[in-house]
């Protein structure tokens, strides 16, 4: 598609482009942070149309062609969460087209809607729920207006189905309208959105648009990217945590077979070669000296992440919990969760092609715009000359920032003048990334004679989550790390409540991990609620129902708890040798309750069954939401039962899966998922079902064995 | 060195000793076979060598030379017109919407196809034992198990139909 377009910005903020030959119409809307609008403004200031180098519509969501096909440019990346499908459902719904008329195209930083937020925090569908449907409906109504003019009929007399306007004796497709109209007007008023009772796609288990290519091995991920003449890069890594380069020299690297370029700079040592193997061998042959710091040990990490160490900020307060927690009979318990790896099976990867007139980066990244900004700073280039093209992601889970391999590949490509691919080894990924931070929790609470929570306090300590990625001034404004306290606030109606978040610096990088603080915080909170219930001699389900607030959030939690208990036969006897545990949370707007049924086999915890009830507001794709629930439970169970990263003598001890096993099919329980669709707004589905799983299992283990396990991964003491 | 992959013959440089995986991916551009761990733990790189599931990341290319190699790109049957008839395992994985990110899925499907080749009517325990050799970080295990069972039933029906 190389035809030049005429572009126009409308009063409602839409961008309209019409192909010079009048055969395609493209419509876009800027969203996200102001930067997108600034970029648009630049474009209009600097040229009457799009920049000459742009042969496809910037910022456009849709492109309709003469053959009545619609391209949907999606700025969110597909990492298995089904977002391309869910967003296509939203668009197709308002466009009134058949599914086969729609094709999904991954947007890049130069093509398609601009998105400064990236794909994270389970908010892709919820944040685009209104803007995307409004853009689609606007396009539909513009087409309707022009069709009516062409047919010389009142717009109200036109029926619309499958992208075809018709009445008894006339018929006009979207494609035909587009090829006959060259000037378009965006309506001043927002178009009506469809009544939910007429939805065709939203709420249906529409099959994933990305699976046909994935099933035959054709889908391209960052690690798969290839270009003619490309080379491979490898980079020297610090031998211990915190080590920095003291002296860098090429050594024998240049004479190694296959080595093309050796990059020896004060802060960077890397090699470009004809194969990955040759690149790594080149790096080993470089002459490097490192400044090493203290040899950190696991005990140091745990000491730093302890309530009372570092900075504490009160994030929830009602009444005077500290005073009311002096009452005799107050329970106190401490919980810990370890560092964990993301263990996405596609290791970090990017391909960079740095040329004098422009830079292209293909990366497995959740944050294409962040990659672009960092590459621009590194290469001292104008952002506008850099295009970041996100590929499919082989797992994201918060670790696919894409920044490190992109920067490494860019640096090496700039030196070699050729496209360079950097794909990390599994060991590099384990040792040199960032981790889920360790956490420590101190909980105190008491219950009055009626079985009501009286005072409840959660003090939580964590390494950085969001702080790793935000400028210092923002952290100063927030005070606490909002990523670390996701899920930390007490959702119950105690008379006196307090939550305090402590954060501290660690000698290693920690950051986003699926759900951020959610799994750790809900594990501690919901286990402790179980402790309070048992101390009050109350049934754990009934205790929760009695103590949730009477507001909407409390009612939603009651609904999922009650339904999960019912499905799991909470009030009937458990098979011999097993017990059940229950836990719940609200996260990203979504209410979740899990019941776990566990046993003990050979001294190990065996999870037999998990019953999950999830209420994410309106369910856009029930099969996708079910898959996300199943996947979150499995990933959460892997953390609950197995996963732990430790530090010894300044190094992370786990370098591959033999030292960091993941849950397999053999340990996977039967998982029964029920979704409750409610209201007219969808909430998050990518992470919330992770929240309660560890606590549900730990509570079941207590019911079975009397052992209250307060540390992940859960280990029975025999 | 000659490699026979998916019914086609490829000539590659003798070169240094190297794993089959990187020959497939980097030298021949067959990127459907995925790199996961490089040490044979995760199963993402599973291919068939003489019909058996092998981890290509720890299989020296010299060991595969002269043998019949099949990768995910050759699991479906290609017609003369280029159309693909999916293998029953692929068909079941698609129908049951098994993959999420799908990075592990080439390996999962190759493992499943090899299992059904050697054990046409596997028990649940046999499916679990075979498929527990492969990691899936997105946690698609419930669906993997169901899809392998469905593919087995489908293949049994096709076998009956042919008999």
Contacts between the chains, C-beta under 8 A, distances in Angstrom:
chain1	res1	chain2	res2	distance
A	79	B	101	5.4
A	80	B	99	7.2
A	80	B	100	3.1
A	80	B	101	3.1
A	80	B	102	6.6
A	80	B	138	4.9
A	81	B	100	7.0
A	82	B	100	7.5
A	207	B	94	7.9
A	207	B	97	6.2
A	208	B	97	6.0
A	208	B	99	7.9
A	210	B	102	7.7
A	211	B	94	5.9
A	211	B	97	6.7
A	211	B	99	6.0
A	211	B	102	7.4
A	212	B	94	7.0
A	214	B	99	5.3
A	214	B	102	3.8
A	214	B	105	6.3
A	215	B	86	7.0
A	215	B	90	5.0
A	215	B	93	5.8
A	215	B	94	5.1
A	215	B	99	7.1
A	215	B	102	7.9
A	215	B	105	7.3
A	215	B	109	7.6
A	216	B	32	7.3
A	216	B	72	6.8
A	216	B	73	7.1
A	216	B	75	7.5
A	216	B	76	5.7
A	216	B	84	6.4
A	216	B	86	7.5
A	216	B	90	6.8
A	217	B	30	8.0
A	217	B	31	7.6
A	217	B	32	2.2
A	217	B	33	7.3
A	217	B	71	7.1
A	217	B	72	3.5
A	217	B	73	5.1
A	217	B	75	7.9
A	217	B	106	5.2
A	218	B	32	6.9
A	218	B	73	7.9
A	219	B	102	6.5
A	220	B	31	7.1
A	221	B	34	8.0
A	221	B	103	6.6
A	223	B	31	7.8
A	223	B	34	7.5
A	223	B	35	6.4
A	224	B	25	7.5
A	224	B	31	3.8
A	226	B	29	6.1
A	226	B	31	7.2
A	232	B	26	7.4
A	257	B	16	7.7
A	275	B	18	7.8
A	275	B	22	7.4
A	275	B	26	6.5
A	276	B	22	6.5
A	276	B	26	6.7
A	277	B	16	6.9
A	277	B	18	6.1
A	277	B	22	7.2
A	343	B	137	5.6
A	344	B	101	7.6
A	344	B	103	7.6
A	344	B	137	5.9
A	345	B	34	7.3
A	345	B	36	4.7
A	345	B	42	6.2
A	345	B	44	5.5
A	345	B	101	7.7
A	345	B	103	4.6
A	345	B	104	5.1
A	345	B	135	6.5
A	345	B	136	7.8
A	345	B	137	5.3
A	346	B	34	7.0
A	346	B	35	7.9
A	346	B	36	7.8
A	346	B	101	7.4
A	346	B	103	4.4
A	347	B	35	7.1
A	347	B	36	7.9
A	392	B	101	7.4
A	392	B	102	7.7
A	393	B	101	6.2
A	394	B	34	7.0
A	394	B	101	5.3
A	394	B	102	7.6
A	394	B	103	2.9
A	395	B	101	4.7
A	395	B	103	6.1
A	395	B	137	5.0
A	395	B	138	6.4
A	396	B	101	7.6
A	397	B	137	7.4
A	423	B	35	7.2
A	425	B	38	5.9
A	426	B	36	7.0
A	426	B	37	4.4
A	426	B	38	5.5
A	426	B	39	7.2
A	427	B	38	7.9
A	623	B	97	5.8
A	627	B	97	6.7
A	627	B	100	6.3
A	627	B	140	7.4
A	627	B	143	7.3
A	630	B	139	6.2
A	630	B	140	7.3
A	630	B	142	5.2
A	630	B	143	7.2
A	631	B	100	5.9
A	631	B	138	4.8
A	631	B	139	3.7
A	631	B	140	6.5
A	632	B	139	7.1
A	633	B	139	6.9
A	634	B	136	7.8
A	634	B	138	8.0
A	634	B	139	2.8
A	634	B	140	7.9
A	634	B	141	5.9
A	634	B	142	7.8
A	635	B	137	6.8
A	635	B	138	7.5
A	635	B	139	5.0
A	638	B	139	7.8
A	656	B	37	5.7
A	656	B	38	7.8
A	656	B	39	5.4
A	656	B	41	6.4
A	657	B	37	5.4
A	657	B	39	7.6
A	657	B	41	3.9
A	657	B	42	5.7
A	657	B	135	7.0
A	658	B	39	7.2
A	658	B	41	5.8
A	662	B	135	5.1
A	662	B	137	6.6
A	663	B	139	7.7
A	663	B	141	7.9
A	664	B	132	4.1
A	664	B	133	7.7
A	664	B	134	7.8
A	664	B	135	6.7
A	664	B	141	7.3
A	665	B	128	5.6
A	665	B	131	4.9
A	665	B	132	4.6
A	665	B	141	4.2
A	665	B	144	6.4
A	665	B	145	6.0
A	666	B	128	5.5
A	666	B	129	7.4
A	666	B	132	3.9
A	668	B	139	7.9
A	668	B	141	4.3
A	668	B	142	6.5
A	668	B	145	7.9
A	670	B	142	7.8
A	671	B	142	5.3
